[in-house]
Every structure is written in structure tokens, then in C-alpha cells.
Amino acid sequence: MSLFFTSTNYKYNLIIQTSISLILTLLFTLLNIPSFILNGLHTYIHPDDVTPSNPNSNIKAAIRRPGETHGELKPRKKAKERFEFDENKAQIFRLKLNHNHLQSRLYFDQLKGVFSFTIVACVSLLVHTIIPRSSNVSIGVITNGTLIPILLGFLGFVRVLVSVTRVSMDSSGSKSSEMQLSVLVSFVGSLIAFLLVNEVFPNWVVDFEFGSLDGYAKICVSIFMGVLAGVLYVPAAKTARAYWLATDQIRCNLSMIYCGWLGRMLVYVTYLLTLFASLLWISPFADLLVNKNVGVKKVGYTNRLVGDVGMSRSDFEVFRLYCLLATGVLQMLSLRANLQMFLNESVLSWYQRLHASKVPDLTYSRRKVFLHNHYLCLAGIQFFAPSALVLLFLGLSRIEDNVLDHFPALCNLLPGSALVKEMGVFMSWWVVFVSGVFVSTNLVLYRQGVLYVS
């Protein structure tokens, strides 16, 4: 693509960036691309009774809030004879979602805005790495086209973080235990991050250098890392449940819960690549892939494996950046499969309650079906947030222009400069690492029977 740009066309970078951003924003608005991606998902409705007492009435089965009562309803008297199970009250209906259905869901506008803004920001950051730029400081960041991707990337990151924090704190859409654990994880994550950035852990543990940060910057980075860890806990817990169902770990063999071979492969590959990418910055594992003897004349033979096989250091740096990029893209592509598993989780609850006893109590499953149907877009924001943060942090880290040279008054703001220029890759890795640890921990607890999907 660089063939379309010459070294003298840097003056048009601002026009190129502005045009691409406006065109993408217009397309996302007119074509309803976020709705198109979620179109066709199977949702479920569990009505109270599909056979009304008056067969001539026009009342049809419809979903309503569990426990909702009307003025004309009278309390039902308990029958003294034996209980008989009515199969008509246990039926569940499946329908395909379309744009009109999605508009009625809570947080649909937030999901649509976050998705559109993130894609526009990522494309702007990608274009910035492709088109040539002038190294002359006098050109300015506006003419050079650098200011637009920085603003879009920073605003996109803030929007994603605020949105996922808001929906995770919604008491109706998340479990109280998960919210309490997320707060605890924030404190523990801040403590671990503080030890990490202050290099309490030796360099052979994590392959990052924090010497350019002063004390105040390290405190800010540690707190921010703890906040990220706490915010990402609830999405990781839901991702673990989606993985558990998508890969049929409970061996239920229900066709209605099966997500298809493509969705299952996406879930498998995404999880494995998340673990692999998070290990690439762990020094003992990274040393296995780096050949430290590249360009060095070797005398005789050696029996050591570490440092004698693998790729060069420069190639390894590029390789693990591409692994981060692939992880973020695959997490974004698996959004649809994760959302379908989120909806199928309520079906599994209905199936378990239906076969639990001869006279099952389907009140819990009815409520679960309603809540999963009602809070679909809330779960969509949580599933989308990790991939968006990974791509935005990685894109901001690729901006090599010294932006602060154009703003002398901001040169003393070291935390902001470090976050944009030096800490972007580290924050992107931290999101992948934290997500991988949380998902793996939940999967182990599911395997041991401590946690279960119901």
C-alpha cells in the first residue's frame, strides 16, 4: 500500500486521515454494521404458559419480567391433591435477532458506539503506520497527520474503559460476587503491578524495562494496571463460561447449545493464542525462542538449548508484536460466538431445571432466560472490551513521532508520554496476560467442580 504514497505526499496526511475517519463513521452509521454483525443470533423466550385458559382469546405468549404482577391477577390457592407437571409451561421458543430486536436491548447504543469508534480508531492507527511521515519537527503534528490517530486512539481507549466499567458495575447484569471479586482483584493487581514496575521482580522474570519512569509515573502506572485488572475480571469470567459451553466440556451433547465448528475453532485458537502471547514476555519462555548467537562465530558444538536455537532478537520483537495483534483480532472475531454461548447458557439452565425432578421449578430458568436476553448488549461490551484495549494500546505504541516536541509545556508530563510512547506495548501485554490468567483460573475451577454453569 505504500506504493500509493510517495515521500512528498506527507502534506496530505491530514486529509487522508480525516477522509478515512469520516467515511468509516458514515458507513457504520448508515449501514448499522454493529447490528449486522449480531444479526441472526439465536435468542430464547420462556413464557409462563403457551395455552391460555380461554382458547378464543388473542393473548399470545410473550416475554415479561419475572415476578411482574398485574392488578387483575388473584393469588393462586394451593391445591391439596398431588402435583402434576404441565408440559405447556416448560416450553421454550427460539427466534433470530434482527436490528429491531437489538434496538430494544439495554446498552445497545453504547455497544454500537464503542464498536464503531474502536474500529475507526484502529483503522486510523493502521493508516498512520503505513503512510510516510516527515521527520522534520517544523512540519507539525497537524500537517503530518499524527494528531488524528492519537486523539482517536486515546478517546477510543477512554470510551471502552468507561463503558466496560459502567456495565460491569450494573448490579442487574453481573453477579454481586463477581463485582466484589473485581474490587479485590483491583487492589491485588495494583500491588503486583507496583512490585513489577519498581523491578522488585528480577529482569529474568518479565522482559520489560521501567528505568525511564520516575516514582510518580510508576505509582500512576501501578494504579492504572490494577484498575484494568479489576475491570477485566468480569469479562474474563464470562469468557470462561462461554469457552466451557462452546467446547462442550460438560459433555451435554445438546444440539441447541452447539455453536458450530467455526465458532468452536475460533474459541480454541483464541484461548491458546492468548496464553502463548502472554508468555512471550516471560523471560524464561522468551529465551527458548531467541538465538543469542546470531551473528556470533561459534567454536565447536554446544549442548545447550536455551540461547542457541530460535530467531534473532530483532525478529523475535516483531514476532511477539504480531502475536499481540493476532490475539486482539481473534478476540474480536470470536465476539459473535461468545455472545451465542451467553444466550445458550440460559438454555442449559432451562434444560437442567427441566430434568432435575418430576415436578421442576422453572422460575429460576425463566428469569435467567429473560436476563440473558435482556442484557445481551451488556455482555457484548464486556466481550468486546479486551480485544479493543489490546488493539488500541498496540496501535498507540506504534506512533514513533515525538509529539511532545511540538508542545514544550507538556514535556514535563512524563506519565502521559510514557503511556503513549513506551508503555503501550506493556499495557497491551498486561490486558492479554490478565485475561489469560483469569480465564485459565476459572476453567480450572470449573474442571475441579468448584464452579459450575447453571
LOVOFI-458056 format. One record per residue: x, y, z of N, C-alpha, C, O in turn. Coordinates in steps of 0.02 Angstrom, whole numbers, plus 50000, padded with zeros to 5 digits. Layout:
BEGIN
XYZXYZXYZXYZ;...
END
This chain:
BEGIN
500414994050000500005000050000500435006350000500205011649979;501045005650024501485011450025501665013749955501925019349948;501535009549903501685011649835501235017449813501425021249769;500665018249844500205023549826500415030249857500135035449839;500895030049902501115036149936501855037249921502245032449923;502045043249908502745044949898502985049149956502585051249998;503625050149958503915053850014503715061150016503815064450066;503445063649961503255070749959502515071749974502275077449973;502155066449989501435066950000501255067450073500665066650090;501735068650117501575068950187501125074950203500805075050255;501115079950158500685085750170499945083950166499525087650192;499795078350133499095076350126498895071250179498345068550176;499325070050228499155065050280498535067150319498115062950336;498485073550334497905075950371497255074750332496755072750361;497285076050267496685075050225496515067650221495935065750223;497035063450215496915056150211496605053550275496115049850274;496895055450332496645053150396495925055550408495505051650431;495805061850394495135064550405494615061250359494065059650381;494805060250296494335057250249494155050050268493575048150267;494665046150286494545039250304494105038750367493655034650370;494245042950416493855042750478493135044750466492675041550492;493025049950426492335052150412491955046950371491365045750383;492295043950322491955039050279491755032850320491205030350314;492215030550363492055024750404491495026250454491055022050465;491515032150483490985033950530490305034250495489805032050522;490305036950434489685037350396489425030350377488825029050380;489885025950358489685019150339489405015350400488895011950394;489735015950456489495012550516488815015150538488405011350565;488695021650526488055024550547487495022550500486945020850522;487625022750435487095021450386486945014050378486365012150370;487465009950380487375002750367487234998750430487084992750426;487285001850489487164998350552487574991950556487324986450569;488224992750546488674986950544488684983150610488694977050609;488684986450669488654982550731488034978150735488064972550759;487464980750711486854976550710486914970950660486664965450671;487244972350605487334967150554487764961350580487644955550563;488264962950621488694957650649488304953250697488414947150699;487854956250736487464952350784486824949550755486464945850788;486684951250693486064948950662486074941350653486574938550631;485524938050669485474930850661485644926850722485594920650721;485854930050777485974926350838485314923350864484794926450858;485354917450892484754914150918484654916050991485074914551034;484104919251004483904920651073483304916451091483004913151048;483124916451154482614911751179482104915451222482264920351255;481494912951220480944915751258480614909951296480454904751268;480524911051360480224905951403479594908851434479624911751488;479014908151402478394911051428478134907051488478334901451500;477674910251524477374906851581476934900951559476964895551589;476534902051508476064896951485475884898451413475714904051396;475934893351370475794894351299475074892351282474874893051224;474704889851330474004887951318473564891751367473454889251423;473304897551350472884901351396472234897751411472014893351373;471934899551467471324896251488470754897351439470334892951430;470734903151407470224904651358470514903851288470884908251266;470374898451253470684897451187470474902451135470814903251085;469904905951145469664910851097469984917651105469874922151064;470374918551158470684925051169471264926051122471544921251095;471464932351112472014934051068472674934751105473154937451077;472704932351166473314932851205473824927851179473674921951172;474424930251165474964926051141475524925851192475594930351235;475924920751187476494920151233476994925751220477194926851163;477184929251271477654934751265478094934851327477884932751381;478694937451318479154937751374478994943751417478824949051391;479034942951481478944948551527479394947451586479664942051596;479484952651625479934952251681479694947051731479104946951749;480134942651754479924937651804479684940951867479984945751892;479134938351893478864941051955478414947051945478134949651994;478324949351882477894955051869477164953051877476954948051849;476784956851914476084955251927475644960751900475864966351891;475024959051888474534963751863473974964251914473874959851956;473604969851909473084971151959472524966151958472224964652010;472364963351898471784958951894471944951851915471484947751923;472584950251925472754943451945472624942452019472764946852060;472354936652036472214934952105472704929652129472944925652088;472854929652192473324924452217473044917552206472454916252217;473474913152184473274906252169473254902152233473724902352274;472724898552242472654894252301473014887652288472994884852233;473334885152339473694878952334473204873052333472744872552374;473304868752285472874862852280473124857452328473724856552339;472654854052357472834848852406472984842152373473304837852402;472754841352310472894834952277473614834852254473984839752260;473814829252227474514828252208474684832952149474264834952110;475334834552146475574839052094475614835352028475814829552024;475434838851975475504836251908475884841451867475724847351868;476374839151831476794843651792476454845251725476254840651688;476394851651710476094853851648476654855351598477034860151607;476694851351545477234852251496477164858751457477654861351431;476554861451453476464867651415476824873551447476994878351413;476954873051512477304878451547478054877651546478424881751573;478294872451514479014871151511479304872351442479904871251432;478894874551395479144875451327479554881751322479444886651358;480034881551277480474887251265480494888451189480484883751150;480514894751170480484896651099481144899851079481454903451118;481344898551018481964901450991481784905950932481374904150889;482104911650929482004916250873482664919550856483114920150897;482704921750793483304925150769483254932650780482734935650767;483794935450805483804942650818483914946450754484294944450711;483574952050748483694956750693483804963650723483854964550783;483844968550679484004975350703483474978050749483624981450798;482844976650734482304979250776482324976150846482194979450896;482494969650849482564966450915483144969450954483084970751014;483704970450920484304972950955484204979950981484484981751033;483814983950947483704990850970483344991151037483404996051073;482964985951053482594985851116483004983351174482764983351231;483624981151162484044978651216484394984351252484564989451222;484494983351316484874988251355485594988651330485884983651309;485874994651332486564996051314486704994851240487284994051220;486194994651198486314993751127486674999751097487144998951058;486465005751116486795011751090487525012151112487955014251074;487655010051174488345010151199488775005051161489335006551142;488504999151149488874994151111489004996451039489554995551013;488504999351009488585001850940489105007350937489525007450892;489085012050985489565017450985490275015150999490745017350966;490355010651048491015008151065491315004251007491905005050990;490915000050976491164995950920491375000350862491914999450834;490945005050843491095009350785491705013650798492145014250755;491745016750857492295021250872492955017350876493475019850854;492935011350903493545007350908493805005450840494405005850827;493365003250795493585001350728493875007250691494385006650657;493545013050696493805019050663494485020950691494935022650652;494575020550756495225022250786495765017250765496325019250751;495595010850763496085005850743496295006750670496885006050653;495825008250627495985009450556496415015650549496885015650509;496275020850588496675026850585497395025550608497865028050578;497465021650661498135019850685498505015450634499105016050626;498135011050600498445006850549498675011050490499225009950464;498265015750468498455020050412499065024250431499485025650389;499095026250494499665030350516500325026550510500845029550497;500305020050521500915016050515501105014650442501665012550429;500645015650396500765014050326501005020150286501495019650249;500665025750295500825031550254501485034650278501635034450338;501875037550233502505040650253502385047150291501885050550281;502845048750335502805054850375503475058350373503995055350365;503445064850380504055068850380504375068850449504025069250499;505035068250451505395068450514505565075550536505865076550589;505375080350496505505087350512505025089750566504415089450557;505295092050622504875094150678504465100250661503915101250688;504725104550616504375110750600503735109550560503325114050554;503635103550535503035102050496502415102450541501895105050521;502475099850602501915100050649501515093550646501485090150595;501195092050703500825085750707500165086050668499895080850650;499905092050656499285092650619499395091350545499045087350514;499885094650516500045093550445500305086450433500155083450382;500675083950480500955077150473500435071750482500575065850468;499845073550506499305068650514499365064350576499015059250581;499795066250623499895062050683499375063250736499225058850776;499105069250738498655071050793497995067050790497725065250843;497745065650731497095062250725497125055150752496695053450793;497605050850733497615044150763497745044150837497495039850873;498135049050862498255049450934497605051050971497445047951021;497245056050946496615057850978496095052250974495765050751023;496035049250915495555043750908495735037850952495305034750983;496385036150954496595030550995496495031851069496255027451105;496675037851092496595039451163495855039851182495655037151233;495455043251141494735043751157494395036951152493935035551191;494605032851104494325026151099494475021951160494045018351185;495095022351184495285018651244494875020951305494635016851344;494795027551312494405030251368493675028051363493365026251413;493405028151303492705026251294492595018951310492105017151342;493055014651288492985007451302493035006251377492645002351405;493525009451409493625008351481493025010751522492815007351568;492765016551505492185019151541491575014751530491195013451577;491475012451468490885008351453490905001651489490414999551518;491484998351486491514991751518491494992351594491234987851628;491754997851621491704998951694490975000151714490744997551765;490625003851674489935005451689489494999151688489094998051733;489574995151635489144989251630489344983851681488914980051703;489984983651699490194978651748489934980351818489854975851860;489814986751831489544988751895488784988451898488494990151949;488464986451844487744985751843487544979651884487714973951866;487194980751939487024975251984486544970251953486524964451973;486154972451903485674967951872486004963451820485764957851808;486544965751790486864961851737487454957851759487714953751720;487694958751821488264955051845488114952351915487714955251952;488444946951933488354944051999488704948452051489224951352037;488414948752110488714952652163489394949852184489844953652201;489464943252182490104940252199490644942152149491214943252168;490464942552085490954944452034491164951752042491744953352034;490694956052059490864963152070491314963952131491774968052130;491184960152184491604960552243492304957852228492804960552251;492334952452189492994949752170493374954552125493984954952129;493024958152082493354962952039493684968652079494224970952061;493344970752133493644975852176494264973052211494774976452216;494214966852235494794963752267495364962852218495944963852236;495204960952157495714959952106496054966652090496654966752075;495694972152093495994978652080496544980252131497074982552112;496404978952195496904980252246497504975552239498084977752243;497374969252228497924964452221498314965952157498934965452157;497964967652103498304969252041498744975452047499284975652019;498504980452084498914986452094499544984852134500084987552119;499484980452183500074978552223500574974752181501174976252183;500334969952142500794966152099501104970652046501704970152031;500704975252018500974979751968501494984451998501994986151965;501384986652060501874991052093502534987452102503074990352092;502504981152122503124977252128503444976052061504064975652056;503034975552009503304974151942503654980251913504214979651887;503334986051915503624991951885504214994651925504634998151898;504244993151990504814995052031505374989952027505874990452064;505294984951984505804979951970506004976152032506584974352042;505504974952076505624970552132505744963452107506164959752131;505344961552056505474955252022506094956151978506154961351945;506534951451976507144952251934506974952351860506424950351840;507454954651820507344955451749507244948751713506964948551659;507464943351744507384936851711506674934151718506524928651694;506234937851752505534935651759505104938751704504754935151668;505124945351696504734948951647505204952951603505644956551628;505114952451538505554955751490505314962851475505134964351418;505324967151525505144974151517505634978351558505874976251610;505774984351533506204989051567505784995151588505414997851547;505854997151651505465002851677505925008351703505725012351745;506535008551678507005013551703506835020651683507035025351716;506445021551628506285028351606505725031551646505575037451636;505405027851691504855030551731505115032751799505515029251830;504895038551821505075040751888504575037951939504135034051921;504655039952002504235037152054503505038652046503085034252055;503335044852028502635046752019502325042951961501755040651965;502705042251907502445038551849502325031251865501845028251842;502775028251904502685021251923502065020151965501725015151958;501925024952010501315024352051500695024852007500225020952016;500695029551960500125030351915500015024151873499455021851864;500565021451846500515015551805500265009551846499865005551821;500505008951907500295003351950499545003651965499194998651962;499305009651981498585010351995498175008951933497665005651937;498415011351877498045010251814498025002751796497515000251773;498574999351807498594992151794498114988351840497784983651819;498074990451903497604987351948496884988451928496464983951932;496734994551905496054996051881495884991751820495334989051815;496364991051774496244986851716496114979551736495664976351709;496504977151784496404970251807495714969251837495384964251824;495494974051878494834973451908494274973951858493774970351863;494344978351809493824979251758493774973051713493234971351691;494334969851701494344964151654494144957551687494094952451653;494044957451753493884951151785493194948451764493124942651747;492684952751766492014950551748491974948251675491694942951661;492264952051626492264949451558492634942851551492434938451512;493184941951589493554935651585493144929851613493164924351587;492754931151667492334925951695491804923751645491654917851638;491504928551609491014926751559491334923351499491034918951468;491944925351482492294922051427492444914751445492404910351402;492624913451508492754906651529492114902351525492144896551503;491544905151544490914901451538490744900151465490504894751448;490864905051422490734904151351491194898751322490964894651282;491824898651342492284893451319492064886651344492104881651308;491844886351406491634879951436491044876951399491004870851390;490584881251377489994878751341490154877551267489924872651238;490544882051237490694881351165491084875051150490984872051097;491524873151194491914867051184491594860851214491884855451213;490984861651242490584856151269490984852151320491034846051316;491264855751369491644852451421491204848351468491444843651500;490564849951472490114846151516489824840051481489464836151512;489974839251416489754833451377488994832551380488744827051391;488634838051369487904837651369487634835351302487084832551298;488024836451248487824834351180487144836951160486754833451128;486994843151178486364846351159486484850251094486914854551091;486084848751044486164852150980486014859550984486284863550946;485574861451030485384868451036485934872751066485924878851060;486424869651099486974873351129487594873151085488054877051096;487604868951035488184868250991488264874650951487774877250923;488874877250947489004883650914489294882850844489454887850812;489374876750820489664875750754490414874850757490744877050804;490684871650705491394870250705491814876550699492364876950727;491574881550661491954887650653492004891550719492534893850738;491434892150753491444895650817491864891950869492214895150909;491834885350868492224881450916492974882250902493364882850949;493174882150838493874883050821494114890050840494674890850864;493694895050829493884901850849493994902350924494474905550946;493564899250962493634899551035494264895951057494634898351100;494404890051028495004886351044495634890351028496074891251071;495684892750966496284896150943496394902650981496954904450998;495844906250995495914912551032496194911351102496624915051125;495944906251135496184904851203496924902751202497314905051243;497094898351156497794895951153498274901651134498814902151162;498064905851087498494911351067498554916551123499074919751130;498024917451162498064922051219498594919651269498984923651295;498594913151284499094910451329499794911051300500274912851335;499864909551235500524909751203500794916851201501374917951216;500364921751183500594928651179500784931351248501254935351254;500424929351300500594931751367501254928951392501584932051433;501454923151367502084920151387502694922951350503254921851371;502574926551296503134929051256503534934551292504094935951272;503254937551344503614942551383503844939751450504104943451492;503764933351460504044930051519504744927551499504804923351454;505244930151531505934929151509506144921851501506454920251450;506004917351548506214910351537505914907251474506254903451440;505294908851459504984906151398505254909751336505364906651284;505354916351341505604920151284506314917951265506484918051206;506724916051314507404914051299507424907651257507914906451221;506894903651261506874897551220506794899051146506984894951104;506524904851130506384906551060506884911451030506834913150971;507374913651069507864918551045508544915251040508774912051087;508844916050982509524913450971510014919150984510074923750943;510354918951039510824924251057511484923851020511904928251027;511584918550982512214917650946512164919550872512604917950833;511624923050854511554925250784512084930550770512124935550806;512474929450719513004934150701513644933250741514114937050731;513654928250785514254926950825514564920550800514224915450792;515204920650789515564914750765515614909650821515894911150874;515354903750809515354898450860515954893850850516134892150794;516244891850905516804887350904516584880750935516394880550994;516614875350896516424868850922515664868150927515294871950896;515444863350966514734861950974514534863251046514944863551091;513894864151054513634865451121513014861151133512654859551086;512914859251194512344855151212511774859251241511254856451260;511854865751245511334869951274510784871351223510924872351164;510164871351248509594872851205509424880251208509284883351157;509424883051269509234890051278509784894551251510364893951270;509604898951205510064903751177510424901451115510774905351084;510344895151096510694892551037510224890850980510454889350925;509574890950991509094889650938508574895250938508514898950987;508204895650884507684900750880507864906250831508284905450788;507524911850839507604917550794508024922950826508184922750886;508214927750786508614933250812508184937750857507564937250857;508524941950896508164946150943507694951050908507134952150930;507924953950853507504958750817506894955350786506344958050788;506994949350758506424945750730505934943650785505334943550775;506204941950843505764939950898505344945850923504764944850941;505624951850924505244957750944504654958850898504104960250920;504784958150833504244959050784503734953350790503134954450783;503974947250802503544941450806503044942050863502454940550854;503264944150921502804944550977502324950450971501774950251000;502524955650935502034960950921501484958550875500894960150884;501674954550826501164951650781500714946750819500124946050804;500994943250869500584938750910500064942750950499494940650958;500274948450977499794952751012499244955150965498654955250982;499454957150905498964959350855498474953850837497874954950834;498734947750825498304942150808497834940350866497264938450854;498074940950927497654939550985497064944350989496494942351000;497204950850980496664955750981496164954650925495554955350936;496404953050866495954951950809495524945750820494924945950806;495824940350844495444934250855494934935050912494384932450908;495114938750963494624940151016494034944050989493464943051010;494164948550942493624952350912493194947950867492584948750864;493514943450830493144939050786492714933950824492204931750799;492924932150884492544927350924491984930650964491664927251005;491854937050952491324940550988490644937250976490264936251023;490494935550914489844932750898489754925850931489224924350958;490274921750929490234915050960490144915651035489754911851065;490494920351067490424921151139489724923551158489434921351208;489444928051118488764930451132488254924851123487774924451161;488354920651073487884915051064487924910251123487414907451144;488524909151149488594904851208488294908151270488034904651314;488314914751273487994918251328487244917151327486934916351379;486944917251267486234915851261486074908451273485564906751303;486524904051251486404896951260486484894751333486224889551353;486834898751372486904897051443486224896851477486114892651522;485774901251458485104901151487484714894851466484304892351504;484834892451405484514886351382484754880351423484354875951440;485394880251437485654874851479485334874951548485184869651577;485244880951576484914881451640484204878851637483974875251682;483844880551584483154877951574483164870351569482734867051599;483634867551532483664860351523483824856751589483544851551604;484284859651627484464856651691483874856751740483744851851774;483524862451743482944862851788482374858351765482004855651806;482314857451700481764853451674481844846051693481344842651704;482464843751696482584836651712482834835651783483094830251799;482774840651824483024840051893482564835751936482794832251981;481914836051924481434832251964480804831051923480734833551868;480354827151952479724825751917479284831951912478914832751863;479324836251961478934842451960479444848251965479544850952019;479754850151909480284855151912480014862151925479454863751905;480424866051957480264873151969480654877151917481264877851922;480304879951869480624883351813480654890951823480784894551775;480534893251883480554900451895481244903251884481334908551852;481744899751910482434902151902482644902251829482944907151806;482494896951793482694896751722482324901951682482594904751634;481694903351699481314908551664481634915351674481694919351628;481854916651735482184923051748482864923451712483044928651687;483214917851711483874917851679483804918951604484204922551574;483304915751573483194916751502483034924051487483284926951439;482624927051530482444934051519483054938651527483164943051486;483444937551579484004941951592484544941351538484824946451517;484674935351515485174934551462484924937451397485324940051357;484284937151385484004940251325484014947851331484134951451282;483884950351391483824957551402484504960951404484564966651381;485004957551431485674960551440486174957851389486764957051405;485944956451329486384953951277486924959051259487514957251254;486734965251250487214970451230487694972051287488264974051274;487474971351349487934972251405488504967051401489084968751410;488314960851388488834955651380489264956951319489854955451319;488954959851267489344961451207489894966451221490454965751195;489754971551261490264976451279490824973051319491414974551309;490644968551364491144965151405491574960451363492174960051374;491284957051315491674952651272492114956651224492654954351205;491894962551205492254966551155492824970551187493304972151152;492764972251250493244976851282493964974351281494404978251263;494124968051299494824965951298495164966651231495724969151226;494824964451178495124965051111495224972251091495724974051060;494734976551107494804983651090495394986851127495764990651097;495474985251191496034988151228496704985751202497174989651197;496744979351183497374976651157497564980251092498134982351084;497094980951046497234984050982497384991550989497824994150955;497024994951032497135002151040497815003551074498175007951052;497974999851126498635000751158499194999151109499695002651105;499114993751071499634991851024499694997050969500254998550947;499144999750945499175004950894499505011350919499885014450883;499345013250981499665019251009500405018351019500795023151014;500625012251032501335011051041501725011550976502335012250978;501385011050919501725011450854501815018550830502115019650777;501575023450867501675030450848502365032550870502495033550929;502815033250822503515034750837503675042150834504235044050852;503205046250813503335053450811503405056150881503025054350926;503875060650891503975063750956503485069550962503645075250948;502885067850983502335072750984502475078351034502295084051021;502785076651090502875081751142503365087151122503385092451154;503765086051069504215091251046503825097251019504075102851017;503205096050997502795101450971502425105151026502135110451014;502435102351087502095105451144502585105851202502585101551246;503005110951204503515111351257503215111451327503535109151374;502615114151334502325114551401502135107751429502065106951489;502065102751384501865096051406502465091351412502365085451429;503055093751400503635089251402503765086451471504065081151478;503545090151523503665087751591503155082551614503235079651668;502635081351574502135076451592502385069551571502165066751521;502835066851610503145060451593502665054551592502715050351548;502175054151639501715048451636501335048051571501255042651543;501085053851545500725053651482501175051651425500965047651382;501775054251423502235052551369502425045151372502465041851320;502535042551431502725035551438502165030951418502275025751387;501545032851436500975028551418500895028151343500735022751317;501005033651307500895033751235501475030551198501365026651151;502085032051218502665030151178503005023851203503255019951162;503035022751268503425017251294502995011751327503185005851325;502435013651356502045008851393501475005851354501085001851381;501405007551290500855004851251500894997351243500394993851253;501484994851226501564987651218501474984151284501164978751288;501734987051338501664983951403500934983551425500724978451452;500544988851413499834988751431499454983751389499004980351413;499634983251325499314978351282499454971251306499004967051309;500084970051325500254963451352499914962251419499694956651432;499854967351460499534966551525498804964451518498554960251555;498454967351469497754965551457497714958151436497284954451461;498154956051391498154949151368498344944451426498034939251435;498844946351464499074942151519498544941251573498404935751596;498234946851593497724946551645497124942551621496854938551659;496914943651559496344939851532496504932351530496084928251548;497104930651508497294923551506497314920351575497094914651583;497574924051624497604921251693496904920251721496754915051751;496474925251712495794924751740495394919151706495054915251740;495434918751640495064913451604495324906551624494924902051636;495974905851628496264899351646496074897451717495924891551731;496084902251763495904900751832495174898451837495024893751872;494734901951802494034899851803493924893051771493514889151795;494294891551718494224884951687494464879451734494174874051736;495004880751771495234875751819494714874651874494594868951894;494394880051896493874879351947493264875651920492944871851956;493104876751857492564872951826492744865551821492334861151833;493364864251803493584857251796493584853651863493424847751866;493754857151916493774854051982493094853752016493024850852069;492584856751985491914856652013491774862052064491244862052094;492254866652074492134872052121491624876952092491174879352127;491684878452028491194882451992490814877951943491064872851921;490214879951927489824876251879489344880951844489144886051872;489174879251783488724883251742488014880751753487874874851742;487574885251775486884883251787486424889051773485814888451781;
END
